[in-house]
Structures are given as C-alpha cells and as structure tokens.
Amino acid sequence: MTPKASTPNLPNAQQRVAKLRAAIEQAEADGVAKDDMVLRLTLRDESDLKRDRSIPLEEIRYADGVMTFLGVKVETSGVTTSILDRGEA
C-alpha cells in the first residue's frame, strides 16, 4: 500500500494528523461549523497529536480541561479508528 499523494513520505503519526487536518478542512468547506465538530481520537492518535513537534503550538489549545485541535474539540473515546464527528444527524 502506497501513501496518498497528499501525505508523501511522512511517518505514520504525521500521516494520521494530516488526515485529521484534511477532514476538518473538508468539513469546513462543506459548511460545517467547528463548534459542531468533535475529533474522536484513539489513545495513540491523541498521544501522537500531543507529541508531534511539527504541529504549530497555536493549532492545539487547552482550556477548561478541553483539548482542541484547529479549533475542534478533541475527545479520546473508545473508538478503534480516529474519526471526525461532523455533528450531522
């Protein structure tokens, strides 16, 4: 399996972060408000997100016990694959 063109030659953790970033950007382009989105991350992806030094500090925030990435609330839940919940019914 070869990496997608949008994430060439990136380590796996950086590829996963790039996919999350792309999902958020696509949701915004589709008209979904960031306040309606929730990133549901695996424990590994949350750890990678926190440790990845290539992510600018201003993209990750902590306030009132809540982590956000690119303005989207992050929840570490019992998911087997990290997903972006777009808040759509």
Rosetta blueprint (number, residue, H / E / L):
1 M L
2 T L
3 P L
4 K L
5 A L
6 S L
7 T L
8 P L
9 N L
10 L L
11 P L
12 N H
13 A H
14 Q H
15 Q H
16 R H
17 V H
18 A H
19 K H
20 L H
21 R H
22 A H
23 A H
24 I H
25 E H
26 Q H
27 A H
28 E H
29 A H
30 D L
31 G L
32 V L
33 A L
34 K H
35 D H
36 D H
37 M L
38 V E
39 L E
40 R E
41 L E
42 T L
43 L H
44 R H
45 D H
46 E H
47 S H
48 D H
49 L H
50 K H
51 R H
52 D L
53 R L
54 S L
55 I L
56 P L
57 L H
58 E H
59 E H
60 I E
61 R E
62 Y E
63 A E
64 D L
65 G L
66 V E
67 M E
68 T E
69 F E
70 L L
71 G L
72 V E
73 K E
74 V E
75 E E
76 T E
77 S L
78 G L
79 V L
80 T L
81 T L
82 S L
83 I E
84 L E
85 D E
86 R L
87 G L
88 E L
89 A L
